[in-house]
């Protein structure tokens, strides 16, 4: 072989090696999240700062309010890796007249890196109400929709119990309905109940709450509850029975449904939801305009997702059927995820779910939107698909025809990595609904959310600003929440395999080149 031929062969080999290496690394390269249909491109609303487990609500004028858990590092603690350096925060933004207000911290919830679980609702008087996990406790806080941007305008936390999961709803009379799971302590028989689902009601905008009512009374764990109120002010509740993440019970069994027709004073008997011989999780509740419940859940061990509906307000239920065209994320990744259902003014149910289209060969799950028209499910459309893992979607319809979604993403399958909160929306073709009239409720008189030694300014001017706080980073140790799955995801495996293949290919080429040179 001539010198020129050898040079060309060496140049071609070099180009080939470079292409192999580029292809191996491009698999894990950052990509923007994309959407299908009329969904707006996903917008990151946590300002490139740590955030997860959001909730959202639409007020009577169509403004969207979002809260989520976050954290920061206390610069006054010498060791930033110490638990006492990790500050737990609740954050807030609103989408008002098409523009997002600045992100702000509205509550300091604990020190030590505890997950800030939260739920948000707008009461019939137009006031924002939230349930917030403060350390191990569950507290309620409140603010007007116009002043919620500042922590100074939220009421002081009022403790309801000790909890991990929580959910909140409001009815047309201005009553608040809260459910949460709490460990039961007491005699030997009570101790067998593990975490139970408790219900409490407030008739005065969150100032006073009823004595708790145990809705479960079941042996085994109870968690991941959801609550909704229909147009007749009937209260509908679902939850997962069997598993209890907080107590380390990973034994899913079935879903539970209950209803109250008298504002929570009494409850109808429990109804078991599920499929024969197969445990289920992630029981998700939606209500039609008539108040007929639709429930979605997934197999705990397989990839199928099912639905059940009731034609008579929850008294009787149709048999479970699989939702066509989609599959759930890997059962090992079901972790702490949840789905969301909401209804538009045309009485169509909108489902947000994390998983895959049925024929997809993607390795990273995507956020999908499906519509139930009472007879059949639409084909799935992608709300967000990208390099990061979506979790915990929440959906709401504003003014009858504006569908909004929020969720969070994480970057590492077997460790959380960076977590960010996102938003997307879709204009529906259902009729617009006029803003609902507000009712009068007592103005909250309990203490404002201020430190004991904080100066109080009377009639301070109302201006929107961001309260100063330490520069947030990902808190070091969320001690009560492990990664979503013990086994790495297929995406990580593919990246590793391709990278190893590229290295192996490089070694083979080097060996062949060496042998060729020796032979010539």
N, C-alpha and C positions, 0 to 999 in steps of 0.2 A: 504494500500500500504506500502511495506517495505521501510526502510530507503534507501537501495541500489536502489530500483526502483525509489524512489523520486529523488535521486541524478542523475540517468540516465535521468529522464524526465527533470530535471532542466538543465542538460548539453545540451540536445538536443534542448531545448527551446532557450538557449543562442546562440548556433550555428546558429539556424534559424534566430534569431534577427540580428546577425552579418551579415549573408548573405543578409538579406533584406536591411540593412543599406548600405552595400557595393554596392549592385545593384542599389540603388537609387542614390548614388553619382557617380558611374562609368558612368552614362549617360552623365554627363557633364565633364568627365575627359578628359584631353588633348589627342588628337590622331594625328598622323602624316598624312599629306595629301597624298593621293595615286592617281595613274594614271592608265589608261588602255592602251592596245595596245602598240605601240612603243614610246609613249611619255616618255621623261625622267622624273624621279621623280621631283616634284616641288622644285625649289631651291629659297630660300629667299635671295634676293640680296640687301635688305636695311639694312643688318647687325644688325638685331634685333632693329632697330630704326624706328621712326615714318616715314611713307611714304604712299602716295596715288596718284591716278589719273596719272598713268604713260603713256608714249608714247614711241614708238620705231621705228627705221629705220635701214635698211641694206644698207651699202655703196657698191660701185662697186666691192670691193674685198671680200664681204661677212661678214665683221665685223658688229656686231649688237651693236647699240648705244641705250641706254635707259636713259630717263630723267623722273623725277617725283617731285611732290611737297612734301616738308618736313618742318621742323621747329626746333627751339631750344629755350631755355630759356636764356635770357640775364642775366649773373651773376652780372652785374653792376646795375641792378634795384633792389632796396631793397625789393619790394613786388613781388615775382615770379608769383603771380596770376593776377597781373595787365596786361591789354592789351599791354602796352608799353614794357612789359618784353618778349612778344612772338615775336620771330624773324622768318620771313617767308623765306624759302630757296628753291632753285631749286638744285636738286642733279643729278648726272650723273655717269654711269658706262658703260663700253663697253666689249663685249665678242669678244676677238681677238685671233684667232688661238686656239680656244678651252678653253681659260682661261679668267677669269674675271679680269679686272683691278680694282684697289682699288676704293671704293666709295668716291666721292668728292662733296663738295658744289661748284657749278659754278656760282651762283648768289644769292645775298641777295635782295629779291624782295619787302619786306614791313615790317612794324612793326604793330602788332596788331592781328595776327591770321586770315589772309585772305587766302582763298583757292588759291593755286598756280596752276591755270589751264595752260596747256601747250600743244604744238603740235611740232612735230619734222619731218624734211624731209632732205634728202641728195640731193643737187643740182647736175646738170650735170657736174659741175667742181669738184665734189668730196667734196664740203664743206658742213658742217652741218649748217642747218638753223633752228631756233626755234622761235615759238611765245610763249610768256610768259606773264601771268597776273601779273602785278606789282601794288599792291594795287588795285585800281579800273581800272587802265589803261591796255591797251594791247600794248606790246612792242615786237620788233624783235631783236634777237641777232644771232651771227654767230661765227663759229670757224672751223679750219681745223679738219679733222677727226683724224689726228695724234696728235693734241695738245689740243683736247677738254677736256682732263682730268684736266686742270687747269683753274681756273676762270680768271687768268691773260691773257689767250689766247682768251677769248671771247670778242667780241666787246661790247661797251656800249649799253644799251637798247635804241632803237629808237622808240618813241611812234607812234602808228598807230591810236589809238582811246581809247574808254572806253568800256570794255567788260567783260563778264563772260566766255562763251564758245568761242572756237576758233578752227580753223582747217587750215592746210597748205599742199600745194602740190607743186611739181616742175615739169616742162616739159623738153623735150629733148633739148630745145634751151637755157636752163639755166634761164628761167623766173620763178619767184616765184608767187604763187597764194594763197592769204590769204582770209579767210572769218571769220566773227565774228558777234556776235549779240550785238547791241548797242541801248540804249534807245534813242528815238527821242524826242527832245525838240523844241518848236516853237509855231506856232499858234494852235488854237483849233483842227483843222482837223489833223495836224501832231501828236498832242498828243494822238489821238485815236489809233495811229499805235503801241504804246507800243515799245517793242524791235523789231528792224528790222535786217535783214541779210545783211551785207555790204561786198562788195568785193573790194580788192585792189591788184595791181600787181606791181612787181619790175622786171625791165629788166637788172639790174646791180648788182645782188647778194645781194640785200637788202639795198643798200645805198639810193636809191630814190624809192618812191612809188607813184602810180597813185592816182588821186582823187577818193574817195570812190564812189561806185555804189550801190544803194539800190536794192537788188534782190527780196525783198519781196513786200513791199508796200501793206500790208494786215492789216486789222483791227484785232487786237488780238495779242497774243504773237507768237514769232518765236525763236526757240532755237535748241540745240543739232544737229548742222550742221556737215556734212561730205563732203569732196571734194576729187576728184581723177582726174587724167589726163591719157588719153589713148595713144596708140602708134601713133595716128595721131595728138596728141597734142590738142585734143578736151577736154574741161574742163567740168566735170560733178559734180553737186552739189545736195545734198538732205538736208532736215531739217524737224523738227517737227513743225507743225503750230497749234496754239490754246493755248497751255500751255506756260507759261513763269515763270519758278521757281523764277527768280530773282525779278520779279515784283509781285509775289504771285498769278499768274493766273494759277490755276490748272484745265484748261478746254481743254483737248486734243481734237483735231479734226481730222487731216489727215496729211499725208506727202506731201512734195512738191519736185518736180524734175525740174532742169533747166540745160541747156547745152549751151556752147559757142564754136563756131567753129573758132573764129578768135583771140584767145589769151585773151579773156575777154573784147574785145572792144564792142561787142554786144552779146545779150543773146536771146535764143529762149523763146517762151512763157512758162509760168509755166504749169506743168502737175501735177494734183492731184493724189496721190496714197492712196489706202486704201480699205476698205470693206464697203458695203452699211449698213448704220444704226449703225455703230460701230466705236467709236473713236479709233485711233491707236497712238502709241508712239514708240520711239527708232528706227526711220527710219535709216537703215544702208545700205551703198553703196558698191558695188563691181563691177569690170569691167572685162569682158573676154579679151583675147588677141586681139580680133577683135574690142574691144571697145563697146561691148553690155552690158548695165548695168543690174545687178541683185540687187534687193532691198529686204531686210528682215525687218519686223517690228512685233510688238506684239499688241494684243488687249489691250486697256487701262483698261478695266474692267474685262476681262476674262483671261484664262490661255493659249489661243491659240496663236501660232506664225505663221505668214504668209510670203509668198514671192511673188514677181512679177518680171517678166523679160521682156526685150525688145529685139526683134530679129534684130532691125535695128538702133542701136546706140542711142536709147532713143526717137525716133520719135513716135513709136507706142508701146503699152504695152499689154501684156497678162493679163487676169483676175487674181486676187489674189487667191492663193491656200494655204491651211494650210500645214505646214511642218509636216510630220508624225513622230510619235515616240517620241515627246518631248512636254513638256509644260513649260510655263514661270513661273518665281517666282510669289509669291502672288502679285496681283495688288497694294496692299498697300506698297509693297517693291520696286516698280519699280523705285521710287525716281529719282536718278541721274544716273542710270545705262545706259549702251550702249553696242552694239554688235560690231563685227568686221568681215569684209570679205576681203580676199586676194586671188590671183590667182597664180597657179604654172605653170611651163613650159609646162605641158600637157593640159593646159586650163581647169583645174578643179578649182572650187571655194571652198575655205575653210572658214567655218563659225565658229567663236568662240562665244559662247552664254552661259549665266548663267540661269540655270533652272533645270529641272528634266527630266529623262527618263519617258516616258508616264506611265509605270506601277510602278514607284518608290513610296515607302511610306516613303522616307526620309523626314526629317523635315528641313534640312539645304540645300539650293540649291548648285549645283555643277557647275563647269566650264566644258562645253562639246564642242566637235569638231564634225562637220558634213561636208560632202563633197557633192557638187553638180556637176555632170558630164555633165550637159546640158539636161539630161532626168529625172533623179531621184536623191533623197537624200539618202545618206548612213545612216545606223543606227548610233545613237550617240555613241561616245566613250568618256570616262571620262578623262579629262586633269588633274583635281584636285578635290578631294573630301576629306573633313576633317571636323574638328570641327568649323572652322571659315567660314565667309560669303564672297564669292568672288564677285567682282564688277569691272566694267570698263575694260574688256579684250581688248587687242590690238594684232593684228597678222601681220606678214610680212613673205614673202618667200624670202630667200637669194639664189642667184645663181641658181634659178630655182627649187631647190629640197630640200631646208632646211627650214622647217616651224618653226618659232619662235613665242612664245606667252608671253605676260606679262600682269599682272593684280595686283590688290591689294585686301587684305582681311581685314575685321574688325571682332571684337570678340563679340560685343553685338548688338542684334537686335534693341533695342529701345534706344541705345546710341552707338556711334561709337566704343568706347573702343580702344584697340590697333589696329593700322593699319600698315600693312607691304606690301612690294612689292615683287612679285614673278616672276620667269621665268621658262619656260619649252620649250622643242624643240622636233621635230620629223623629222627623215630622210624620205623623200618621194621617191617613185619609179619613179618619173618623170625625164626627162633628165636634166643633169647639163647644166648650161648656162655659157659661158665664161664671165669674167668681162667686163663691158661696157667701151668703151674708154671715156676718159674725154675730155671736151671742155675747151677752155680758156675763162675766164671772168675777168673783172677788179678786181684787188686785192682791198679789202675793205680798205678805208683810213680813215673811221671815228674813233673817239677816242676809245682807248682800255678801257676795263671794269675795271677802276681803280678809287679809290677815288682821289679827287682833290689834296690832299696833299701827295699822295703816292709816294715814291721814284721810279724812273724808271731806270731799269738796261738794258743797251744795250748789245745785243748778249749774253744774259744769257744762260747757258747750259740747254738743254732740257732734263730733267729727270722727271720720273713719281713719284709724291709724293702726299701725302694727306695734303691739307692746314689745318692748325690748326683752330679750331673753338670751341665755348662753347659746352660742352657735351649736345647732343640733347636729349630731352624728348618729349613726346606728348604735343604739345602746349595746353595751358589751354583752350582757348576759340576761336574756329573758329566761329566767330560771324556771318558769312554770309552763314553757311551751317549746317542745322539741321540733326539729324539722318535720316537714309534711310526710316523709316516708323514710323508712330505715334502709331501703334499697335504692341505689341510684336509678335515675330515669334512663329510658332508652336513648334520650338525646345525649347524655353524657357518655353512654357506652359507645354510641356511633362515633362521637368525636375521638374517643380514645382509640377505637379500632382503626379509624382512618389515619390517625396520626402514627400509630404503630405500623400500619401498612406502608405509609410514606417512608418511614425510617428504614423498614425492611427493604423496600424497593431501592432506596439509596445505597444500602449495603450491597445488594445484589449487583447493582451497576458498577460500584467501586471494585468489587471482586472481579467482575467480568473484564473491566478495563485493565486491572492489574495483570490478569492472566493473559490478555491479548498482548499487552506490552512485552511480557516475558517471552511470549511465543514469537514475537517479531523482533 
